Amino acid sequence: MASLQTLNSFRIFAAAARRLNFSYAAEMLNVAPSAVSHQIKELKKHLGMALFDRLHRGLALASAGETLLPGGASRI
């Protein structure tokens, strides 16, 4: 059974993945950007795979992130 912490990490991941922006996710969820980063790092560690690819100017979903994003790759 998933822990509440892991479920929260998935919620934060979904918010960040929809806009490919940790700052936007933080604002949307009313948490600090560092909290989003920390939760994504913990989820990556828990799953053992990268969820985002860091680009020179932003983020992209890694293949594992595409699979996990609720509703597929379509973003708002």
Secondary structure, DSSP 8 states (H G I E B T S, - for coil): ---HHHHHHHHHHHHHHHHT-HHHHHHHHTS-HHHHHHHHHHHHHHHTS--EEEETTEEEE-HHHHHHSTTTT---
